[in-house]
């Protein structure tokens, strides 16, 4: 996806957007205008390195109620900046410049509400994909 503009990709009924924090406030043709819309925004943070020198990265998905993607991204950026310094240390976590959003299905959040869905195309089996995407990079705190 092009990170200079909001790039929307519609997969079935799934709306996923990617945005760079340095873009202008232009709004995509597919931007949804709904005062009661909910968006899940995914942000990556670099926490630092563990004792083995491996980067420790956190992936957070936070839900925001906003009338548009741009409003949701604005809220997400502010929340991400607050979170990045919430560790109480002088060294703030580094925020990756791209955030990804998912427009939640209509209505209020309820028990069992889907807050994130993403499709992948791969030659790997389900077990291989899981191993490479999740287990391979699983964080284990230093003893």
C-alpha positions as CSV (number, residue, x, y, z in Angstrom):
1,X,0.0,0.0,0.0
2,X,1.1,3.5,-0.7
3,X,2.0,5.3,2.5
4,X,1.9,8.8,1.1
5,X,-1.9,8.7,0.9
6,X,-4.5,6.7,2.7
7,X,-4.7,3.5,0.8
8,X,-7.9,1.6,1.3
9,X,-8.3,-2.0,0.4
10,X,-11.7,-3.6,0.4
11,X,-11.6,-7.4,0.9
12,X,-15.1,-8.8,1.0
13,X,-16.8,-6.6,3.5
14,X,-13.6,-5.8,5.3
15,X,-12.2,-2.2,5.2
16,X,-8.5,-1.9,5.9
17,X,-6.5,1.3,5.7
18,X,-2.8,2.0,6.0
19,X,-1.6,5.5,6.9
20,X,1.7,7.2,7.4
21,X,1.8,9.6,10.3
22,X,3.5,12.2,8.1
23,X,0.8,12.4,5.4
24,X,-1.4,15.4,4.9
25,X,-5.0,15.3,6.1
26,X,-6.4,14.3,2.7
27,X,-9.3,11.8,2.9
28,X,-9.8,8.8,0.7
29,X,-12.9,8.4,-1.5
30,X,-13.7,5.3,0.5
31,X,-13.6,7.2,3.8
32,X,-16.7,6.3,5.8
33,X,-18.6,9.2,7.4
34,X,-20.5,7.9,10.4
35,X,-20.6,9.6,13.8
36,X,-21.0,6.1,15.5
37,X,-18.3,4.3,13.6
38,X,-15.6,2.2,15.4
39,X,-12.1,1.7,14.1
40,X,-9.4,-0.7,15.4
41,X,-6.0,0.9,14.8
42,X,-2.8,-1.3,14.9
43,X,0.4,0.3,15.9
44,X,3.9,-1.2,16.3
45,X,6.3,-0.1,19.0
46,X,10.0,-0.8,19.4
47,X,10.6,-1.2,23.2
48,X,14.4,-1.7,22.9
49,X,16.6,-4.7,22.9
50,X,16.7,-7.7,25.2
51,X,19.9,-9.1,26.7
52,X,20.6,-11.1,23.6
53,X,20.4,-8.0,21.4
54,X,17.1,-8.9,19.8
55,X,14.6,-6.1,19.2
56,X,11.5,-6.2,21.4
57,X,8.5,-5.1,19.4
58,X,4.9,-4.7,20.6
59,X,1.9,-4.8,18.3
60,X,-1.1,-3.1,19.9
61,X,-4.6,-2.8,18.5
62,X,-6.8,-0.2,20.1
63,X,-10.4,0.7,19.3
64,X,-11.6,4.3,18.7
65,X,-15.1,5.7,18.0
66,X,-14.8,8.4,15.3
67,X,-16.8,9.8,12.4
68,X,-14.0,9.1,9.9
69,X,-10.7,7.2,9.3
70,X,-8.8,10.5,9.6
71,X,-10.4,11.3,13.0
72,X,-9.7,7.7,14.1
73,X,-6.0,8.0,13.0
74,X,-5.7,11.4,14.8
75,X,-7.0,9.8,18.0
76,X,-4.7,6.8,17.5
77,X,-1.7,9.0,17.0
78,X,-2.3,10.9,20.1
79,X,-2.9,7.7,22.1
80,X,0.2,6.1,20.6
81,X,2.3,9.0,21.6
82,X,0.9,8.9,25.2
83,X,1.5,5.2,25.4
84,X,5.0,5.4,24.0
85,X,6.1,7.5,27.1
86,X,3.8,5.7,29.6
87,X,6.7,3.4,30.7
88,X,7.8,6.2,32.9
89,X,11.4,6.1,31.6
90,X,13.3,8.8,29.8
91,X,13.7,6.4,26.8
92,X,10.3,6.5,25.1
93,X,9.3,3.5,22.9
94,X,9.7,4.1,19.2
95,X,6.5,4.2,17.2
96,X,6.5,2.8,13.7
97,X,5.4,5.6,11.3
98,X,2.7,3.5,9.7
99,X,-0.6,2.5,11.4
100,X,-3.1,0.1,10.0
101,X,-6.9,0.5,10.7
102,X,-9.8,-1.8,10.4
103,X,-13.4,-0.4,10.2
104,X,-15.5,-2.4,12.5
105,X,-18.9,-3.7,11.5
106,X,-21.8,-1.3,12.2
107,X,-23.3,-0.9,15.6
108,X,-22.0,-0.7,19.2
109,X,-19.3,-3.0,20.4
110,X,-20.9,-6.1,21.9
111,X,-19.6,-9.4,23.4
112,X,-18.0,-11.3,20.5
113,X,-17.6,-8.3,18.3
114,X,-14.9,-8.7,15.6
115,X,-12.3,-6.0,16.2
116,X,-9.7,-7.1,13.7
117,X,-9.6,-9.3,10.6
118,X,-6.8,-9.5,8.0
119,X,-6.3,-11.9,5.1
120,X,-2.9,-13.3,4.0
121,X,-1.8,-15.1,0.8
122,X,1.0,-17.6,1.4
123,X,2.5,-20.8,0.1
124,X,3.0,-21.9,3.7
125,X,0.6,-24.3,5.5
126,X,-1.5,-23.0,8.3
127,X,0.9,-24.4,10.9
128,X,4.0,-23.0,9.0
129,X,2.3,-19.6,8.8
130,X,1.5,-19.6,12.5
131,X,5.0,-20.7,13.4
132,X,6.7,-18.0,11.2
133,X,4.3,-15.1,12.1
134,X,3.7,-15.7,15.8
135,X,5.9,-18.4,17.5
136,X,9.1,-17.5,15.7
137,X,9.1,-13.9,17.2
138,X,7.4,-14.6,20.5
139,X,8.9,-12.6,23.3
140,X,10.4,-14.4,26.2
141,X,11.5,-12.1,29.1
142,X,15.0,-12.4,30.4
143,X,15.1,-14.7,33.5
